[in-house]
């Protein structure tokens, strides 16, 4: 069986650790370790961990490096072959690691996501990852079990083991050597989309992202930024543009990227007409800062394009516009997209 290094980034989240770390520690699996990447917390988190879970490793960081920076800095302290990045607000089933372990039996699989249900409604999928992530032609993310804000009940409809486009960063397992080789998470993203970018880079190099439905976790979610936060809107829009410019095939960069810019502009003006000026401003700032940082992003693209093995986009990119399907045609279930 493969070994897992479970890395949990935390910053002043002692209450989350008290609620969720016990289930992770009680995992029934013969080969795993837990590493806490502490982003300079001052709420007594480290003292509590040492007193209650002395077997847990603590990587003490000198400041708050966020999700990307915290995980990147903790990864070198891992001793197992699989890194498993887990949010500090996730409860896990006792046997959750077994199905993830099976998924890595295939050498082409680089990363794996478990089934993610909502902590507060445990019969429903969770927004951040549900039953695995995809994107459409224009880079809009959605999940099996969650399209935009419509979240389905888990009735076993997505229990097949399939290839994904992206695995949620709330519970993302990845081969340690691949994470290191590809440079880890892009710290310029700061918040949001960093896991989609990582998974896209891996696919461009010929690897697969897999779903492990027999592995179940329960995510509280919404802890870092509220769903309606203008700051969250800003990061989602800006980082989407970063990600697309870095990873699109050359053809898509010229044909699809301009359409994405138009769609973002429409979304901004829609928000303004709906009386949400802060959301309009967030999208405008996202586009401005994307243009401002374009030269740096393009340098990253040039390096990444040298590593890709095909000139086309990954086959797991869904060939449609999810915006059109959801807002115009009214399709809000993943299964119904096929029709």
C-alpha positions as CSV (number, residue, x, y, z in Angstrom):
1,X,0.0,0.0,0.0
2,X,1.1,3.5,-0.8
3,X,2.0,5.9,2.0
4,X,0.1,9.2,2.4
5,X,1.4,12.4,3.9
6,X,-1.7,14.3,4.8
7,X,-0.9,18.1,4.8
8,X,-3.3,20.5,6.5
9,X,-2.6,24.2,6.2
10,X,-4.0,26.3,9.1
11,X,-4.0,29.9,10.3
12,X,-5.7,30.8,13.6
13,X,-8.2,28.0,13.1
14,X,-8.0,26.2,16.4
15,X,-11.8,25.6,16.5
16,X,-11.6,23.9,13.1
17,X,-8.7,21.7,14.3
18,X,-10.6,20.7,17.4
19,X,-13.6,19.7,15.4
20,X,-12.0,18.0,12.3
21,X,-8.5,16.8,13.2
22,X,-9.7,13.9,15.4
23,X,-11.4,12.1,12.4
24,X,-8.3,12.5,10.3
25,X,-6.1,11.1,13.1
26,X,-8.5,8.1,13.5
27,X,-8.1,7.1,9.9
28,X,-8.0,3.3,9.5
29,X,-5.0,2.8,7.2
30,X,-1.6,1.3,7.9
31,X,0.7,3.9,6.2
32,X,0.0,7.6,6.7
33,X,1.3,10.7,8.5
34,X,-0.3,14.0,9.3
35,X,1.6,17.3,8.8
36,X,0.2,20.6,10.0
37,X,1.5,23.6,8.1
38,X,0.9,26.4,10.6
39,X,0.9,29.8,9.0
40,X,2.2,31.7,12.1
41,X,-1.0,31.2,14.1
42,X,-1.2,33.0,17.5
43,X,-4.4,31.3,18.8
44,X,-2.7,28.4,20.6
45,X,-3.1,25.9,17.7
46,X,0.4,24.4,18.0
47,X,0.2,24.0,21.8
48,X,-3.1,22.2,21.5
49,X,-1.8,19.9,18.8
50,X,1.3,19.0,20.7
51,X,-0.9,18.2,23.8
52,X,-3.6,16.2,22.1
53,X,-1.9,14.8,19.0
54,X,1.8,14.4,19.7
55,X,2.3,12.1,16.7
56,X,1.3,14.9,14.3
57,X,4.2,16.8,12.7
58,X,4.1,20.6,12.8
59,X,5.8,22.7,10.2
60,X,5.9,26.2,11.8
61,X,6.0,29.0,9.2
62,X,7.1,32.5,9.9
63,X,4.1,34.2,8.4
64,X,0.7,33.5,6.7
65,X,1.6,32.1,3.3
66,X,-2.0,31.1,2.5
67,X,-3.0,27.8,0.9
68,X,-0.5,27.7,-1.9
69,X,2.6,28.9,-0.1
70,X,1.8,26.9,3.1
71,X,1.4,23.6,1.2
72,X,4.4,24.3,-1.0
73,X,6.6,24.9,2.1
74,X,5.2,21.8,4.0
75,X,5.6,19.4,1.1
76,X,9.4,18.9,1.6
77,X,8.8,17.7,5.1
78,X,6.6,14.8,3.8
79,X,8.1,11.3,3.9
80,X,5.4,9.4,2.0
81,X,5.0,8.9,-1.8
82,X,1.6,10.5,-2.0
83,X,0.8,14.0,-0.8
84,X,-2.7,14.6,0.3
85,X,-3.6,18.3,0.7
86,X,-6.6,18.5,3.1
87,X,-8.4,21.6,4.3
88,X,-8.6,22.1,8.0
89,X,-12.5,22.0,7.8
90,X,-12.8,18.5,6.5
91,X,-14.1,15.4,8.3
92,X,-13.2,12.1,6.8
93,X,-14.6,8.6,6.8
94,X,-12.5,6.0,8.7
95,X,-11.6,4.1,5.6
96,X,-11.3,7.0,3.2
97,X,-7.7,6.3,2.0
98,X,-8.3,2.8,0.6
99,X,-10.1,3.8,-2.6
100,X,-7.6,6.7,-3.2
101,X,-4.8,4.2,-2.9
102,X,-6.4,1.9,-5.5
103,X,-6.7,4.8,-8.0
104,X,-2.9,5.3,-7.9
105,X,-2.4,1.7,-9.0
106,X,-2.5,3.2,-12.6
107,X,0.9,4.8,-13.3
108,X,-0.7,7.4,-15.5
109,X,-2.8,8.8,-12.6
110,X,-1.1,11.8,-11.1
111,X,-3.8,13.1,-8.8
112,X,-7.0,11.8,-7.2
113,X,-10.1,13.3,-5.5
114,X,-12.5,11.6,-3.1
115,X,-16.2,12.1,-3.1
116,X,-17.0,15.4,-1.3
117,X,-20.2,15.8,0.6
118,X,-21.4,18.8,2.6
119,X,-20.5,18.7,6.3
120,X,-23.8,20.3,7.4
121,X,-26.0,18.3,4.9
122,X,-24.3,15.0,4.6
123,X,-26.6,13.6,2.0
124,X,-25.7,16.4,-0.5
125,X,-22.6,17.1,-2.5
126,X,-20.3,19.9,-1.4
127,X,-19.7,23.0,-3.6
128,X,-15.9,22.9,-3.7
129,X,-15.5,19.5,-5.3
130,X,-18.7,17.4,-5.3
131,X,-18.0,14.3,-7.4
132,X,-15.1,15.7,-9.3
133,X,-14.4,18.8,-11.4
134,X,-14.5,19.8,-15.0
135,X,-14.2,23.0,-17.1
136,X,-16.0,24.0,-20.3
137,X,-14.4,25.4,-23.5
138,X,-14.0,28.8,-21.9
139,X,-12.5,27.8,-18.6
140,X,-15.6,27.9,-16.4
141,X,-15.4,25.3,-13.7
142,X,-18.2,23.0,-12.5
143,X,-18.6,19.6,-11.0
144,X,-20.5,16.3,-11.2
145,X,-23.1,17.1,-8.7
146,X,-22.7,20.9,-8.7
147,X,-23.2,23.3,-11.6
148,X,-22.8,26.9,-10.6
149,X,-24.9,27.3,-7.4
150,X,-27.1,24.2,-8.0
151,X,-26.0,21.4,-5.7
152,X,-27.4,17.9,-6.0
153,X,-28.2,15.3,-3.4
154,X,-25.9,12.3,-3.6
155,X,-28.1,9.4,-4.7
156,X,-25.2,7.3,-6.1
157,X,-25.6,8.9,-9.6
158,X,-21.9,9.8,-9.8
159,X,-20.3,6.7,-8.3
160,X,-18.5,5.7,-11.4
161,X,-14.7,5.9,-11.4
162,X,-13.9,8.4,-14.1
163,X,-11.2,10.8,-15.3
164,X,-11.6,14.4,-14.1
165,X,-10.3,17.7,-15.4
166,X,-9.6,18.8,-11.8
167,X,-9.5,17.6,-8.3
168,X,-10.6,19.9,-5.5
169,X,-7.9,21.5,-3.4
170,X,-10.0,20.8,-0.3
171,X,-9.0,17.1,-0.6
172,X,-6.3,16.6,-3.3
173,X,-4.0,13.6,-3.4
174,X,-1.0,13.8,-5.8
175,X,2.2,11.9,-6.3
176,X,4.9,13.6,-4.4
177,X,7.6,13.5,-7.1
178,X,5.2,15.0,-9.7
179,X,4.2,17.8,-7.3
180,X,7.8,18.7,-6.9
181,X,8.7,18.3,-10.6
182,X,5.9,20.6,-11.7
183,X,6.8,23.3,-9.2
184,X,3.8,22.8,-6.8
185,X,1.0,25.3,-6.6
186,X,1.4,28.6,-8.4
187,X,1.7,31.1,-5.5
188,X,0.7,34.0,-7.7
189,X,-2.8,32.7,-7.6
190,X,-3.0,33.3,-3.8
191,X,-6.6,32.0,-3.5
192,X,-8.8,29.9,-5.8
193,X,-8.2,28.0,-9.1
194,X,-4.7,26.9,-8.0
195,X,-5.7,23.3,-8.0
196,X,-7.3,23.5,-11.4
197,X,-4.2,25.1,-12.8
198,X,-2.1,22.3,-11.3
199,X,-4.3,19.6,-12.7
200,X,-4.3,21.2,-16.1
201,X,-0.5,21.3,-16.1
202,X,-0.3,17.7,-15.3
203,X,-2.7,16.7,-18.0
204,X,-0.8,18.7,-20.6
205,X,2.2,16.5,-19.7
206,X,0.1,13.3,-20.3
207,X,-1.1,12.4,-16.8
208,X,-4.6,11.7,-15.6
209,X,-6.8,13.1,-12.7
210,X,-9.0,10.4,-11.2
211,X,-12.1,10.2,-9.0
212,X,-12.4,7.8,-6.1
213,X,-16.1,7.6,-5.2
214,X,-15.7,5.0,-2.4
215,X,-13.6,7.5,-0.5
216,X,-15.9,10.0,1.2
217,X,-15.1,13.3,3.0
218,X,-17.3,16.0,4.4
219,X,-16.3,19.6,3.8
220,X,-17.6,22.5,5.8
221,X,-16.5,25.1,3.2
222,X,-16.7,28.9,3.1
223,X,-14.1,29.3,5.7
224,X,-11.6,31.5,3.9
225,X,-13.8,33.8,1.9
226,X,-17.6,34.1,1.9
227,X,-19.4,33.0,-1.3
228,X,-20.6,36.6,-2.0
229,X,-17.3,38.3,-1.2
230,X,-16.1,40.8,-3.8
231,X,-12.6,39.6,-3.0
232,X,-13.6,36.0,-3.9
233,X,-15.1,37.3,-7.2
234,X,-11.9,39.1,-7.9
235,X,-9.6,36.1,-7.4
236,X,-11.9,33.7,-9.3
237,X,-12.0,36.0,-12.4
238,X,-8.3,37.0,-12.3
239,X,-7.0,33.5,-11.6
240,X,-9.2,32.0,-14.4
241,X,-7.5,34.4,-16.9
242,X,-4.1,33.5,-15.5
243,X,-4.9,29.8,-15.8
244,X,-6.2,30.0,-19.3
245,X,-3.3,32.0,-20.6
246,X,-0.8,29.5,-19.1
247,X,-2.4,26.3,-20.2
248,X,-4.7,26.7,-23.2
249,X,-3.5,25.1,-26.5
250,X,-2.3,27.7,-29.0
251,X,-5.5,27.3,-31.0
252,X,-7.8,27.9,-28.0
253,X,-5.7,30.9,-26.9
254,X,-6.6,32.7,-30.1
255,X,-10.2,31.4,-30.5
256,X,-11.6,30.9,-27.1
257,X,-9.7,33.3,-24.8
258,X,-11.2,36.4,-26.4
259,X,-14.7,35.0,-26.0
260,X,-13.9,34.4,-22.3
261,X,-13.0,38.0,-21.9
262,X,-16.3,39.1,-23.4
263,X,-18.2,36.7,-21.2
264,X,-16.5,38.1,-18.1
265,X,-17.3,41.7,-19.2
266,X,-21.0,40.7,-19.7
267,X,-21.0,39.2,-16.1
268,X,-19.5,42.4,-14.7
269,X,-22.2,44.7,-16.3
270,X,-24.9,42.2,-15.3
271,X,-23.8,42.5,-11.7
272,X,-23.9,46.3,-12.0
273,X,-27.4,46.3,-13.4
274,X,-28.5,44.0,-10.5
275,X,-27.2,46.6,-8.0
276,X,-23.9,44.9,-7.2
277,X,-21.3,47.7,-7.9
278,X,-18.6,46.0,-5.7
279,X,-18.9,42.8,-7.8
280,X,-18.6,44.9,-11.0
281,X,-15.5,46.6,-9.6
282,X,-14.0,43.2,-8.6
283,X,-14.3,41.9,-12.2
284,X,-12.9,45.1,-13.6
285,X,-9.9,44.9,-11.2
286,X,-9.4,41.3,-12.1
287,X,-9.1,42.1,-15.8
288,X,-6.8,45.1,-15.1
289,X,-4.5,43.1,-12.9
290,X,-4.4,40.2,-15.5
291,X,-3.3,42.7,-18.2
292,X,-0.8,44.2,-15.8
293,X,0.7,40.8,-15.0
294,X,0.4,39.4,-18.5
295,X,4.2,39.5,-19.3
296,X,5.0,37.4,-16.3
297,X,2.2,34.9,-17.0
298,X,3.3,34.6,-20.6
299,X,6.8,33.7,-19.5
300,X,5.3,30.9,-17.4
301,X,3.3,29.8,-20.5
302,X,6.4,29.5,-22.7
303,X,8.1,27.2,-20.1
304,X,5.0,25.1,-19.7
305,X,4.3,24.8,-23.5
306,X,7.7,23.1,-23.9
307,X,6.6,20.3,-21.5
308,X,3.2,19.6,-23.1
309,X,3.0,16.4,-25.1
310,X,0.0,17.4,-27.4
311,X,-1.1,20.5,-29.2
312,X,-4.7,20.1,-28.2
313,X,-6.5,20.7,-24.9
314,X,-7.2,17.8,-22.5
315,X,-10.0,15.4,-23.5
316,X,-11.6,16.0,-20.1
317,X,-12.4,19.6,-21.1
318,X,-16.2,19.5,-21.8
319,X,-17.0,20.7,-25.3
320,X,-19.8,23.2,-24.5
321,X,-20.5,26.5,-22.8
322,X,-21.7,25.8,-19.3
323,X,-22.8,29.5,-19.1
324,X,-25.1,28.9,-22.1
325,X,-26.3,25.5,-20.8
326,X,-27.1,26.9,-17.3
327,X,-28.3,30.4,-17.8
328,X,-30.0,30.2,-21.2
329,X,-31.1,26.5,-21.5
330,X,-31.8,26.1,-17.8
331,X,-29.7,22.9,-17.4
332,X,-28.5,22.6,-13.9
333,X,-27.5,18.9,-13.5
334,X,-24.3,17.4,-14.8
335,X,-26.0,14.3,-16.1
336,X,-28.4,16.4,-18.2
337,X,-25.5,18.1,-20.1
338,X,-25.1,15.0,-22.2
339,X,-28.5,15.6,-23.8
